[in-house]
Structure formats: C-alpha cells, structure tokens
C-alpha cells in the first residue's frame, strides 16, 4: 500500500507564521488578531459519513479495515478510499459518499441542506454525536447493505480549539461564537459552537451550502468574534 504523504500546511497557517516573522523583523507590535496562538482555518466539510467497524465489515467484507487516502487537518483523522451509496426516502440515492476515519463508536451521516432536499430527507441541525431522534437511511457497499435506523444530520457549524486558543478567545467548551466571513459575499455565522480539546487544531467547519453562500475561498479573510 502506498504511503500517505503529509498534507502541506494550509495557506492560513503559512500566512500566520510569515506575519509573525515580518512584524518581529520590523520591531512592530502584532495587531490583536495576529497575536492568536494559532492561525484560524475555515474549511468546508462536504457530505460524508462516520462508521463503526461493524458497519464497515457489513459493507466491505469481514475483517475489512478503512484505507487512508488523505489526511485531514485534525490529527489522526483521514478521508478513506472507501465510499458507499446512500439510499434515502423513495429510493433516491447519493453515490460515492466518502467515509471519514478512523472508525467510531456510532454511525452518522452528515449532509448539507440541498443534499437532504434532493434525497427527500427532513434532517435536523445537530452537533456530531447527537443523533437521537434523527432519520435513518440505507447504505450500500460492495459486500452488502447496512441500515441506519437513525443518524442522518446536518452538522451544526462549529470550531475546533486547543485550550490555548480557547484561553485567547475567552471561551470554553460548548460556548457559542460568531464567525465573520469577509469578501464580496461576506456574512456572519451566529451560533458557532466551540469544541475544546488538547488534541484539536484551530479549525472551523461549515458545510457546502454555507461555504457557497459566503463565497469562501482559500484566501478569504475570516475572524472569530
């Protein structure tokens, strides 16, 4: 199996490091936003699913393990080579739904609003893991089917933070912030939920609909409020 090469640092991280060096060379004080311990990265999270090992084996065969294809920004997380077909209400389908690894202790599908409409779903906005009372679906893989009786959600926009970041922004786990996106389609996202963990890097997740609505690009300036 070919090795998975580490991803290049995101543009926001490189700019943050360069800005620190430039201000230091010039002997100038850093602006408040630039004093943050880490660069803010805002990523669009496309539709995907998280699966248990039992679900993976039902879909791909006994003993099958997910194959890392691309590392994600959060340490230890990856996009797997494996994809599944999601079968929704009235047999409408989405093909090539990407599985994110590693395996979890629950099964969860995350869709954007337009995905849900095209499938005929009425799905709630939820934080990851809060899947009680949500719709289910059928997943199809090369070795069989796996039925979820619940677990299909639209992900609540959220920000991953290391405790150092939380201290800088003066927030704690499950607090809410605002994300200001600048540019021609600039807008502010309210109710951005904070998730704090020592293993986290500073990263905001919004879905494809939200990213398209604000015209998010790699060089779009964003700030937490």
MDAnalysis code that builds the backbone (N, CA, C; Angstrom):
import MDAnalysis as mda
import numpy as np

u = mda.Universe.empty(675, n_residues=225, atom_resindex=np.repeat(np.arange(225), 3), trajectory=True)
u.add_TopologyAttr("name", ["N", "CA", "C"] * 225)
u.add_TopologyAttr("resid", np.arange(1, 226))
u.add_TopologyAttr("resname", ["UNK", "UNK", "UNK", "UNK", "UNK", "UNK", "UNK", "UNK", "UNK", "UNK", "UNK", "UNK", "UNK", "UNK", "UNK", "UNK", "UNK", "UNK", "UNK", "UNK", "UNK", "UNK", "UNK", "UNK", "UNK", "UNK", "UNK", "UNK", "UNK", "UNK", "UNK", "UNK", "UNK", "UNK", "UNK", "UNK", "UNK", "UNK", "UNK", "UNK", "UNK", "UNK", "UNK", "UNK", "UNK", "UNK", "UNK", "UNK", "UNK", "UNK", "UNK", "UNK", "UNK", "UNK", "UNK", "UNK", "UNK", "UNK", "UNK", "UNK", "UNK", "UNK", "UNK", "UNK", "UNK", "UNK", "UNK", "UNK", "UNK", "UNK", "UNK", "UNK", "UNK", "UNK", "UNK", "UNK", "UNK", "UNK", "UNK", "UNK", "UNK", "UNK", "UNK", "UNK", "UNK", "UNK", "UNK", "UNK", "UNK", "UNK", "UNK", "UNK", "UNK", "UNK", "UNK", "UNK", "UNK", "UNK", "UNK", "UNK", "UNK", "UNK", "UNK", "UNK", "UNK", "UNK", "UNK", "UNK", "UNK", "UNK", "UNK", "UNK", "UNK", "UNK", "UNK", "UNK", "UNK", "UNK", "UNK", "UNK", "UNK", "UNK", "UNK", "UNK", "UNK", "UNK", "UNK", "UNK", "UNK", "UNK", "UNK", "UNK", "UNK", "UNK", "UNK", "UNK", "UNK", "UNK", "UNK", "UNK", "UNK", "UNK", "UNK", "UNK", "UNK", "UNK", "UNK", "UNK", "UNK", "UNK", "UNK", "UNK", "UNK", "UNK", "UNK", "UNK", "UNK", "UNK", "UNK", "UNK", "UNK", "UNK", "UNK", "UNK", "UNK", "UNK", "UNK", "UNK", "UNK", "UNK", "UNK", "UNK", "UNK", "UNK", "UNK", "UNK", "UNK", "UNK", "UNK", "UNK", "UNK", "UNK", "UNK", "UNK", "UNK", "UNK", "UNK", "UNK", "UNK", "UNK", "UNK", "UNK", "UNK", "UNK", "UNK", "UNK", "UNK", "UNK", "UNK", "UNK", "UNK", "UNK", "UNK", "UNK", "UNK", "UNK", "UNK", "UNK", "UNK", "UNK", "UNK", "UNK", "UNK", "UNK", "UNK", "UNK", "UNK", "UNK", "UNK", "UNK", "UNK", "UNK", "UNK", "UNK", "UNK"])
u.atoms.positions = np.array([
    [0.850, -1.190, 0.000],
    [0.000, 0.000, 0.000],
    [0.889, 1.244, 0.000],
    [0.579, 2.200, -0.862],
    [1.374, 3.417, -0.943],
    [1.219, 4.239, 0.328],
    [2.304, 4.885, 0.732],
    [2.268, 5.718, 1.932],
    [1.452, 6.975, 1.667],
    [0.758, 7.438, 2.701],
    [0.008, 8.682, 2.606],
    [0.930, 9.825, 3.025],
    [1.227, 10.722, 2.084],
    [2.134, 11.829, 2.370],
    [1.433, 12.866, 3.228],
    [2.158, 13.509, 4.144],
    [1.548, 14.563, 4.962],
    [1.108, 15.731, 4.096],
    [-0.019, 16.329, 4.457],
    [-0.539, 17.459, 3.693],
    [0.320, 18.693, 3.926],
    [0.437, 19.540, 2.893],
    [1.159, 20.807, 3.043],
    [0.391, 21.701, 3.999],
    [1.081, 22.570, 4.748],
    [0.377, 23.468, 5.669],
    [-0.625, 24.327, 4.913],
    [-1.831, 24.520, 5.448],
    [-2.816, 25.377, 4.791],
    [-2.308, 26.800, 4.654],
    [-2.845, 27.517, 3.680],
    [-2.405, 28.884, 3.406],
    [-2.522, 29.771, 4.638],
    [-3.629, 29.624, 5.395],
    [-3.837, 30.469, 6.572],
    [-2.732, 30.270, 7.598],
    [-2.258, 29.053, 7.749],
    [-1.192, 28.756, 8.703],
    [0.123, 29.393, 8.249],
    [0.423, 29.270, 6.941],
    [1.653, 29.859, 6.404],
    [1.628, 31.382, 6.569],
    [0.480, 32.006, 6.242],
    [0.369, 33.458, 6.379],
    [0.553, 33.892, 7.833],
    [0.002, 33.130, 8.761],
    [0.125, 33.445, 10.184],
    [1.596, 33.440, 10.610],
    [2.332, 32.428, 10.190],
    [3.743, 32.319, 10.560],
    [4.573, 33.430, 9.919],
    [4.291, 33.718, 8.640],
    [5.033, 34.778, 7.945],
    [4.749, 36.127, 8.590],
    [3.493, 36.388, 8.936],
    [3.126, 37.661, 9.562],
    [3.887, 37.864, 10.872],
    [3.978, 36.799, 11.683],
    [4.720, 36.892, 12.941],
    [6.173, 37.282, 12.690],
    [6.795, 36.657, 11.674],
    [8.213, 36.920, 11.395],
    [8.422, 38.338, 10.865],
    [7.509, 38.796, 9.995],
    [7.639, 40.134, 9.421],
    [7.540, 41.203, 10.504],
    [6.529, 41.085, 11.372],
    [6.362, 42.074, 12.444],
    [7.559, 42.042, 13.400],
    [8.074, 40.833, 13.668],
    [9.234, 40.716, 14.557],
    [10.458, 41.390, 13.941],
    [10.699, 41.190, 12.632],
    [11.851, 41.791, 11.952],
    [11.760, 43.316, 11.952],
    [10.525, 43.834, 11.803],
    [10.315, 45.274, 11.758],
    [10.234, 45.906, 13.141],
    [10.212, 45.051, 14.175],
    [10.121, 45.562, 15.536],
    [8.785, 46.186, 15.854],
    [7.742, 45.735, 15.177],
    [6.406, 46.289, 15.375],
    [5.561, 45.357, 16.222],
    [4.656, 45.904, 17.025],
    [3.749, 45.042, 17.798],
    [2.728, 44.381, 16.883],
    [2.386, 43.157, 17.190],
    [1.386, 42.445, 16.402],
    [-0.003, 43.017, 16.661],
    [-0.855, 43.158, 15.622],
    [-2.255, 43.501, 15.853],
    [-2.905, 42.425, 16.722],
    [-3.985, 42.765, 17.395],
    [-4.614, 41.837, 18.333],
    [-4.918, 40.490, 17.689],
    [-5.546, 40.505, 16.505],
    [-5.936, 39.248, 15.864],
    [-4.716, 38.392, 15.541],
    [-3.585, 39.051, 15.208],
    [-2.390, 38.309, 14.851],
    [-1.689, 37.722, 16.069],
    [-2.089, 38.147, 17.276],
    [-1.485, 37.611, 18.491],
    [-2.049, 36.249, 18.868],
    [-3.067, 35.808, 18.163],
    [-3.651, 34.492, 18.455],
    [-2.566, 33.426, 18.375],
    [-2.616, 32.426, 19.270],
    [-1.549, 31.415, 19.281],
    [-1.494, 30.588, 18.008],
    [-2.624, 30.487, 17.304],
    [-2.664, 29.678, 16.083],
    [-3.493, 30.371, 15.008],
    [-3.170, 30.065, 13.766],
    [-3.923, 30.629, 12.643],
    [-5.312, 30.007, 12.580],
    [-6.289, 30.842, 12.189],
    [-7.658, 30.343, 12.028],
    [-7.829, 29.774, 10.627],
    [-8.241, 28.528, 10.561],
    [-8.516, 27.863, 9.293],
    [-10.011, 27.568, 9.216],
    [-10.655, 27.984, 8.130],
    [-12.077, 27.697, 7.920],
    [-12.183, 26.731, 6.748],
    [-12.732, 25.559, 6.991],
    [-12.830, 24.524, 5.972],
    [-14.281, 24.163, 5.690],
    [-14.549, 23.841, 4.436],
    [-15.861, 23.336, 4.041],
    [-15.854, 21.827, 4.188],
    [-16.792, 21.327, 4.964],
    [-16.913, 19.895, 5.191],
    [-17.993, 19.346, 4.264],
    [-17.574, 18.654, 3.200],
    [-18.528, 18.081, 2.254],
    [-19.239, 16.893, 2.889],
    [-20.336, 16.482, 2.268],
    [-21.109, 15.352, 2.811],
    [-20.205, 14.134, 3.002],
    [-20.428, 13.410, 4.079],
    [-19.597, 12.263, 4.414],
    [-20.293, 11.424, 5.479],
    [-19.667, 10.324, 5.851],
    [-20.209, 9.503, 6.936],
    [-19.093, 9.003, 7.837],
    [-19.450, 8.743, 9.090],
    [-18.587, 8.101, 10.077],
    [-19.227, 6.759, 10.399],
    [-18.430, 5.691, 10.420],
    [-18.981, 4.359, 10.606],
    [-18.256, 3.588, 11.703],
    [-18.972, 2.637, 12.283],
    [-18.366, 1.699, 13.220],
    [-17.634, 0.620, 12.421],
    [-16.770, -0.125, 13.101],
    [-16.078, -1.223, 12.426],
    [-17.075, -2.272, 11.944],
    [-18.134, -2.511, 12.722],
    [-19.153, -3.493, 12.324],
    [-19.828, -3.070, 11.026],
    [-20.117, -1.771, 10.894],
    [-20.744, -1.283, 9.665],
    [-19.792, -1.428, 8.480],
    [-18.512, -1.114, 8.687],
    [-17.520, -1.245, 7.618],
    [-17.452, -2.690, 7.127],
    [-17.450, -3.638, 8.045],
    [-17.365, -5.041, 7.657],
    [-18.630, -5.499, 6.952],
    [-19.784, -4.996, 7.356],
    [-21.027, -5.357, 6.676],
    [-21.025, -4.848, 5.235],
    [-20.411, -3.697, 5.015],
    [-20.413, -3.071, 3.696],
    [-19.273, -3.545, 2.803],
    [-18.113, -3.876, 3.399],
    [-16.923, -4.187, 2.604],
    [-16.366, -5.586, 2.840],
    [-16.948, -6.337, 3.754],
    [-16.497, -7.699, 3.987],
    [-15.836, -7.875, 5.341],
    [-15.902, -9.100, 5.845],
    [-15.359, -9.416, 7.168],
    [-13.876, -9.076, 7.250],
    [-13.511, -8.396, 8.334],
    [-12.118, -8.058, 8.571],
    [-11.609, -6.844, 7.815],
    [-12.470, -6.224, 7.020],
    [-12.009, -5.073, 6.227],
    [-11.683, -3.894, 7.127],
    [-10.594, -3.216, 6.822],
    [-10.184, -2.015, 7.544],
    [-10.165, -0.831, 6.568],
    [-10.556, 0.346, 7.055],
    [-10.548, 1.527, 6.212],
    [-9.125, 1.847, 5.742],
    [-9.009, 2.278, 4.492],
    [-7.717, 2.599, 3.904],
    [-7.558, 4.115, 3.824],
    [-6.607, 4.701, 4.558],
    [-6.412, 6.153, 4.477],
    [-6.040, 6.600, 3.064],
    [-6.730, 7.627, 2.579],
    [-6.433, 8.204, 1.274],
    [-5.789, 9.580, 1.417],
    [-6.330, 10.376, 2.363],
    [-5.846, 11.746, 2.526],
    [-5.986, 12.157, 3.979],
    [-4.912, 12.651, 4.609],
    [-5.038, 13.107, 5.994],
    [-5.864, 14.383, 6.062],
    [-6.653, 14.524, 7.110],
    [-7.403, 15.745, 7.359],
    [-6.611, 16.643, 8.299],
    [-7.091, 17.861, 8.503],
    [-6.333, 18.834, 9.294],
    [-6.231, 18.417, 10.761],
    [-7.305, 17.841, 11.307],
    [-7.261, 17.371, 12.690],
    [-6.422, 16.101, 12.787],
    [-5.537, 16.083, 13.759],
    [-4.576, 14.987, 13.914],
    [-5.268, 13.631, 13.996],
    [-4.789, 12.668, 13.178],
    [-5.295, 11.308, 13.220],
    [-6.545, 11.059, 12.393],
    [-7.152, 12.106, 11.852],
    [-8.362, 11.953, 11.042],
    [-7.976, 11.859, 9.566],
    [-8.748, 11.089, 8.801],
    [-8.426, 10.933, 7.384],
    [-9.675, 10.665, 6.554],
    [-9.582, 11.026, 5.273],
    [-10.589, 10.611, 4.299],
    [-10.168, 9.243, 3.788],
    [-11.080, 8.299, 3.854],
    [-10.765, 6.933, 3.432],
    [-10.965, 6.772, 1.927],
    [-10.304, 5.787, 1.365],
    [-10.528, 5.478, -0.045],
    [-11.940, 4.939, -0.270],
    [-12.486, 4.318, 0.776],
    [-13.782, 3.673, 0.634],
    [-14.931, 4.683, 0.564],
    [-15.874, 4.426, -0.310],
    [-17.104, 5.192, -0.393],
    [-18.287, 4.232, -0.401],
    [-19.453, 4.785, -0.107],
    [-20.677, 3.978, -0.107],
    [-21.753, 4.728, -0.890],
    [-22.819, 4.009, -1.203],
    [-24.004, 4.617, -1.801],
    [-25.057, 4.767, -0.723],
    [-25.588, 5.982, -0.589],
    [-26.650, 6.246, 0.382],
    [-27.986, 6.166, -0.326],
    [-28.893, 5.387, 0.230],
    [-30.241, 5.251, -0.318],
    [-31.196, 5.934, 0.645],
    [-31.847, 6.969, 0.175],
    [-32.738, 7.758, 1.017],
    [-34.194, 7.440, 0.770],
    [-35.081, 8.304, 1.237],
    [-36.518, 8.117, 1.028],
    [-36.843, 8.015, -0.473],
    [-37.856, 7.190, -0.773],
    [-38.321, 6.991, -2.151],
    [-37.195, 6.524, -3.075],
    [-36.223, 5.809, -2.481],
    [-35.117, 5.172, -3.211],
    [-34.218, 6.154, -3.957],
    [-34.202, 7.419, -3.542],
    [-33.260, 8.367, -4.115],
    [-31.881, 8.099, -3.529],
    [-30.834, 8.287, -4.334],
    [-29.503, 7.879, -3.892],
    [-28.468, 8.992, -4.058],
    [-27.417, 8.890, -3.258],
    [-26.167, 9.641, -3.445],
    [-25.062, 8.605, -3.548],
    [-24.336, 8.635, -4.657],
    [-23.243, 7.690, -4.858],
    [-21.933, 8.286, -4.334],
    [-20.973, 7.432, -4.065],
    [-19.621, 7.845, -3.679],
    [-19.609, 8.756, -2.442],
    [-20.400, 8.392, -1.448],
    [-20.374, 9.112, -0.176],
    [-19.107, 8.700, 0.571],
    [-18.241, 9.665, 0.826],
    [-16.929, 9.380, 1.404],
    [-17.043, 8.977, 2.875],
    [-16.280, 7.986, 3.282],
    [-16.173, 7.603, 4.694],
    [-14.956, 8.316, 5.284],
    [-15.132, 8.914, 6.461],
    [-14.009, 9.507, 7.173],
    [-13.597, 8.579, 8.304],
    [-12.304, 8.396, 8.468],
    [-11.793, 7.524, 9.504],
    [-11.040, 8.293, 10.572],
    [-10.672, 7.591, 11.633],
    [-10.870, 6.160, 11.856],
    [-12.309, 5.832, 12.263],
    [-12.587, 4.550, 12.425],
    [-13.932, 4.124, 12.806],
    [-14.315, 4.715, 14.159],
    [-15.604, 4.936, 14.346],
    [-16.133, 5.486, 15.585],
    [-17.028, 4.478, 16.277],
    [-17.590, 4.907, 17.397],
    [-18.467, 4.007, 18.143],
    [-19.934, 4.249, 17.817],
    [-20.215, 5.049, 16.787],
    [-21.584, 5.236, 16.303],
    [-21.535, 5.525, 14.813],
    [-22.675, 5.311, 14.162],
    [-22.795, 5.562, 12.729],
    [-23.515, 6.886, 12.509],
    [-22.950, 7.731, 11.660],
    [-23.505, 9.064, 11.454],
    [-23.245, 9.504, 10.019],
    [-24.265, 10.054, 9.386],
    [-24.154, 10.622, 8.042],
    [-24.372, 12.123, 8.151],
    [-23.482, 12.922, 7.545],
    [-23.596, 14.382, 7.585],
    [-23.825, 14.902, 6.167],
    [-24.962, 15.568, 5.977],
    [-25.359, 16.095, 4.676],
    [-25.578, 17.599, 4.758],
    [-25.495, 18.282, 3.614],
    [-25.901, 19.673, 3.517],
    [-27.408, 19.718, 3.273],
    [-27.977, 20.903, 3.432],
    [-29.430, 21.057, 3.266],
    [-29.882, 20.659, 1.860],
    [-29.133, 21.077, 0.831],
    [-29.531, 20.729, -0.534],
    [-29.421, 19.227, -0.787],
    [-28.459, 18.550, -0.157],
    [-28.390, 17.087, -0.245],
    [-29.673, 16.472, 0.303],
    [-30.088, 16.965, 1.472],
    [-31.277, 16.423, 2.125],
    [-32.522, 16.638, 1.272],
    [-32.637, 17.818, 0.670],
    [-33.792, 18.107, -0.178],
    [-33.833, 17.159, -1.371],
    [-32.683, 16.956, -2.025],
    [-32.650, 16.092, -3.208],
    [-32.963, 14.641, -2.866],
    [-32.659, 14.238, -1.630],
    [-32.928, 12.866, -1.196],
    [-34.332, 12.696, -0.625],
    [-34.994, 13.814, -0.287],
    [-36.310, 13.726, 0.327],
    [-36.272, 13.619, 1.830],
    [-35.132, 14.020, 2.436],
    [-34.971, 13.978, 3.887],
    [-35.436, 15.288, 4.531],
    [-35.899, 15.185, 5.754],
    [-36.078, 16.339, 6.628],
    [-35.159, 16.103, 7.815],
    [-33.966, 16.712, 7.778],
    [-32.957, 16.403, 8.793],
    [-32.725, 17.617, 9.683],
    [-32.443, 17.371, 10.963],
    [-32.193, 18.475, 11.893],
    [-30.734, 18.916, 11.868],
    [-30.486, 20.134, 12.353],
    [-29.121, 20.623, 12.566],
    [-28.677, 20.137, 13.936],
    [-27.609, 19.368, 13.993],
    [-27.150, 18.773, 15.253],
    [-25.634, 18.818, 15.349],
    [-25.141, 18.833, 16.581],
    [-23.728, 18.607, 16.810],
    [-23.425, 17.130, 16.589],
    [-22.207, 16.849, 16.174],
    [-21.792, 15.471, 15.941],
    [-22.006, 14.630, 17.192],
    [-22.603, 13.463, 17.010],
    [-22.855, 12.549, 18.120],
    [-24.248, 12.657, 18.703],
    [-24.937, 13.778, 18.464],
    [-26.309, 13.958, 18.961],
    [-27.284, 13.498, 17.888],
    [-27.458, 12.181, 17.806],
    [-28.228, 11.616, 16.703],
    [-29.563, 11.029, 17.128],
    [-29.919, 11.188, 18.406],
    [-31.204, 10.649, 18.841],
    [-32.341, 11.390, 18.136],
    [-33.342, 10.641, 17.691],
    [-34.497, 11.244, 17.041],
    [-34.255, 11.747, 15.631],
    [-33.176, 11.305, 15.001],
    [-32.869, 11.733, 13.635],
    [-33.276, 10.651, 12.635],
    [-33.436, 11.011, 11.357],
    [-33.797, 10.000, 10.349],
    [-32.687, 8.989, 10.140],
    [-33.051, 7.859, 9.571],
    [-32.090, 6.834, 9.195],
    [-31.986, 6.720, 7.690],
    [-31.206, 5.764, 7.223],
    [-31.047, 5.550, 5.789],
    [-30.473, 4.156, 5.563],
    [-30.333, 3.795, 4.314],
    [-29.669, 2.553, 3.945],
    [-28.364, 2.885, 3.238],
    [-27.292, 2.199, 3.616],
    [-26.004, 2.336, 2.947],
    [-25.693, 1.067, 2.176],
    [-25.113, 1.217, 1.002],
    [-24.770, 0.061, 0.170],
    [-23.286, 0.097, -0.166],
    [-22.627, -1.038, 0.054],
    [-21.227, -1.178, -0.292],
    [-21.024, -2.373, -1.193],
    [-19.785, -2.663, -1.568],
    [-19.529, -3.786, -2.488],
    [-19.856, -5.153, -1.903],
    [-19.940, -5.269, -0.563],
    [-20.199, -6.569, 0.055],
    [-21.599, -6.693, 0.644],
    [-22.377, -5.616, 0.620],
    [-23.713, -5.721, 1.193],
    [-24.292, -4.393, 1.611],
    [-25.380, -4.489, 2.370],
    [-26.108, -3.308, 2.834],
    [-25.955, -3.157, 4.349],
    [-26.114, -1.922, 4.809],
    [-26.149, -1.656, 6.243],
    [-27.210, -0.595, 6.491],
    [-28.158, -0.889, 7.375],
    [-29.262, 0.029, 7.627],
    [-29.009, 0.828, 8.902],
    [-29.154, 2.138, 8.800],
    [-29.115, 3.021, 9.962],
    [-30.554, 3.386, 10.303],
    [-30.985, 3.064, 11.521],
    [-32.346, 3.459, 11.899],
    [-32.403, 4.914, 12.335],
    [-31.241, 5.529, 12.567],
    [-31.135, 6.959, 12.821],
    [-29.675, 7.364, 12.599],
    [-29.414, 8.682, 12.558],
    [-28.021, 9.112, 12.413],
    [-27.736, 10.041, 11.255],
    [-28.770, 10.459, 10.510],
    [-28.556, 11.391, 9.397],
    [-28.812, 12.815, 9.896],
    [-27.795, 13.683, 9.814],
    [-27.908, 15.041, 10.356],
    [-27.338, 16.065, 9.380],
    [-27.676, 17.326, 9.630],
    [-26.949, 18.455, 9.064],
    [-26.092, 18.990, 10.197],
    [-24.782, 19.061, 9.990],
    [-23.868, 19.393, 11.087],
    [-23.990, 20.853, 11.499],
    [-24.043, 21.083, 12.799],
    [-24.012, 22.436, 13.348],
    [-22.647, 23.057, 13.044],
    [-22.595, 24.269, 12.481],
    [-21.289, 24.914, 12.300],
    [-20.548, 24.988, 13.637],
    [-19.274, 24.647, 13.625],
    [-18.538, 24.566, 14.885],
    [-17.066, 24.889, 14.666],
    [-16.376, 25.145, 15.778],
    [-14.952, 25.440, 15.719],
    [-14.209, 24.532, 16.687],
    [-13.188, 23.857, 16.173],
    [-12.301, 23.039, 16.997],
    [-11.226, 23.955, 17.578],
    [-10.947, 23.795, 18.872],
    [-9.960, 24.651, 19.530],
    [-9.084, 23.866, 20.496],
    [-7.810, 24.195, 20.495],
    [-6.901, 23.775, 21.554],
    [-7.204, 24.664, 22.773],
    [-6.946, 24.201, 23.990],
    [-7.167, 25.047, 25.166],
    [-6.463, 26.405, 25.091],
    [-5.296, 26.487, 24.436],
    [-4.620, 27.781, 24.286],
    [-5.463, 28.751, 23.463],
    [-6.113, 28.239, 22.420],
    [-6.989, 29.074, 21.601],
    [-8.206, 29.522, 22.401],
    [-8.775, 28.603, 23.175],
    [-9.948, 28.933, 23.983],
    [-9.608, 30.029, 24.993],
    [-8.416, 29.954, 25.576],
    [-7.999, 30.978, 26.533],
    [-7.847, 32.336, 25.841],
    [-7.284, 32.344, 24.635],
    [-7.101, 33.594, 23.895],
    [-8.445, 34.233, 23.557],
    [-9.398, 33.414, 23.102],
    [-10.707, 33.945, 22.714],
    [-11.674, 34.047, 23.902],
    [-11.223, 33.604, 25.067],
    [-12.011, 33.690, 26.300],
    [-13.349, 32.944, 26.191],
    [-13.260, 31.714, 25.722],
    [-14.440, 30.852, 25.621],
    [-14.114, 29.501, 26.229],
    [-15.152, 28.714, 26.445],
    [-14.966, 27.357, 26.959],
    [-15.769, 26.388, 26.102],
    [-15.574, 25.105, 26.358],
    [-16.217, 24.041, 25.597],
    [-17.732, 24.224, 25.568],
    [-18.307, 24.178, 24.359],
    [-19.738, 24.302, 24.070],
    [-20.287, 25.728, 24.186],
    [-19.397, 26.715, 24.397],
    [-19.830, 28.101, 24.241],
    [-20.167, 28.342, 22.775],
    [-20.767, 29.499, 22.487],
    [-21.058, 29.861, 21.110],
    [-20.330, 31.150, 20.738],
    [-19.846, 31.214, 19.504],
    [-19.172, 32.388, 18.974],
    [-19.827, 32.781, 17.656],
    [-19.275, 33.825, 17.032],
    [-19.685, 34.214, 15.693],
    [-18.473, 34.128, 14.772],
    [-18.715, 33.731, 13.532],
    [-17.668, 33.702, 12.515],
    [-17.995, 34.757, 11.476],
    [-17.134, 35.759, 11.353],
    [-17.296, 36.801, 10.351],
    [-16.476, 36.445, 9.130],
    [-17.181, 36.269, 7.998],
    [-16.521, 35.979, 6.724],
    [-16.549, 37.253, 5.886],
    [-15.387, 37.721, 5.466],
    [-15.300, 38.946, 4.679],
    [-15.359, 38.614, 3.189],
    [-15.348, 39.649, 2.358],
    [-15.358, 39.439, 0.917],
    [-16.650, 39.893, 0.276],
    [-16.782, 39.702, -1.053],
    [-17.958, 40.163, -1.796],
    [-19.277, 39.600, -1.279],
    [-19.243, 38.390, -0.749],
    [-20.445, 37.763, -0.206],
    [-20.346, 37.631, 1.312],
    [-19.633, 38.564, 1.924],
    [-19.386, 38.488, 3.363],
    [-20.651, 38.353, 4.187],
    [-20.548, 37.573, 5.227],
    [-21.666, 37.366, 6.146],
    [-21.134, 36.900, 7.488],
    [-22.000, 36.895, 8.479],
    [-21.626, 36.430, 9.814],
    [-22.460, 35.208, 10.174],
    [-21.784, 34.159, 10.601],
    [-22.457, 32.958, 11.081],
    [-22.611, 33.066, 12.590],
    [-23.847, 33.065, 13.069],
    [-24.108, 33.045, 14.502],
    [-24.104, 31.595, 14.993],
    [-24.091, 31.431, 16.310],
    [-24.257, 30.098, 16.922],
    [-23.197, 29.094, 16.470],
    [-21.960, 29.576, 16.331],
    [-20.839, 28.687, 16.034],
    [-20.417, 28.035, 17.350],
    [-20.577, 26.732, 17.453],
    [-20.334, 26.034, 18.718],
    [-18.849, 25.732, 18.895],
    [-18.340, 26.007, 20.074],
    [-16.930, 25.798, 20.401],
    [-16.726, 24.373, 20.927],
    [-15.743, 23.705, 20.379],
    [-15.350, 22.375, 20.865],
    [-13.870, 22.452, 21.251],
    [-13.579, 22.211, 22.519],
    [-12.215, 22.366, 23.039],
    [-11.644, 21.007, 23.422],
    [-10.427, 20.757, 22.969],
    [-9.737, 19.513, 23.311],
    [-8.238, 19.714, 23.080],
    [-7.381, 19.165, 23.940],
    [-5.931, 19.328, 23.746],
    [-5.424, 18.778, 22.415],
    [-6.187, 17.862, 21.809],
    [-5.752, 17.270, 20.543],
    [-6.167, 18.098, 19.333],
    [-6.987, 19.131, 19.531],
    [-7.541, 19.884, 18.412],
    [-6.595, 20.971, 17.911],
    [-6.681, 21.236, 16.603],
    [-6.097, 22.419, 15.984],
    [-7.242, 23.397, 15.708],
    [-6.925, 24.691, 15.625],
    [-7.951, 25.707, 15.429],
    [-8.522, 25.613, 14.010],
    [-9.777, 25.192, 13.925],
    [-10.400, 24.972, 12.619],
    [-11.912, 25.090, 12.736],
    [-12.520, 25.861, 11.827],
    [-13.971, 25.972, 11.729],
    [-14.459, 25.034, 10.630],
    [-15.578, 24.366, 10.886],
    [-16.213, 23.536, 9.872],
    [-17.580, 24.103, 9.524],
    [-17.782, 24.404, 8.237],
    [-19.102, 24.723, 7.713],
    [-19.364, 23.775, 6.550],
    [-20.644, 23.627, 6.139],
    [-20.926, 22.672, 5.067],
    [-20.876, 23.351, 3.702],
    [-21.135, 22.579, 2.646],
    [-21.003, 23.094, 1.281],
    [-21.997, 24.212, 0.990],
    [-23.218, 24.097, 1.469],
    [-24.191, 25.163, 1.260],
    [-23.727, 26.461, 1.904],
    [-23.239, 26.355, 3.123],
    [-22.778, 27.548, 3.857],
    [-21.545, 28.154, 3.201],
    [-20.635, 27.289, 2.735],
    [-19.439, 27.770, 2.055],
    [-19.766, 28.476, 0.751],
    [-20.722, 27.928, -0.010],
    [-21.132, 28.557, -1.261],
    [-21.836, 29.888, -0.996],
    [-22.650, 29.942, 0.057],
    [-23.409, 31.156, 0.359],
    [-22.495, 32.344, 0.666],
    [-21.367, 32.088, 1.331],
    [-20.455, 33.189, 1.690],
    [-19.279, 33.307, 0.734],
    [-19.260, 32.491, -0.332],
    [-18.181, 32.575, -1.318],
    [-16.818, 32.268, -0.747],
    [-16.748, 31.304, 0.173],
    [-15.481, 31.006, 0.845],
    [-14.444, 30.477, -0.131],
    [-13.244, 31.094, -0.087],
    [-12.104, 30.670, -0.886],
    [-10.891, 30.518, 0.041],
    [-9.814, 29.876, -0.440],
    [-8.639, 29.692, 0.424],
    [-8.069, 30.981, 0.974],
    [-8.237, 32.114, 0.241],
    [-7.667, 33.376, 0.704],
    [-8.708, 34.315, 1.322],
    [-9.908, 33.815, 1.615],
    [-10.940, 34.655, 2.226],
    [-10.572, 34.934, 3.672],
    [-10.594, 36.214, 4.051],
    [-10.290, 36.584, 5.437],
    [-11.498, 36.294, 6.331],
    [-11.265, 35.546, 7.395],
    [-12.316, 35.183, 8.345],
    [-11.824, 35.498, 9.759],
    [-12.747, 35.836, 10.647],
    [-12.357, 36.097, 12.025],
    [-13.436, 35.595, 12.983],
    [-12.991, 35.185, 14.164],
    [-13.896, 34.753, 15.219],
    [-14.246, 35.937, 16.108],
    [-15.514, 36.031, 16.445],
    [-15.999, 37.137, 17.291],
    [-16.632, 36.538, 18.543],
])
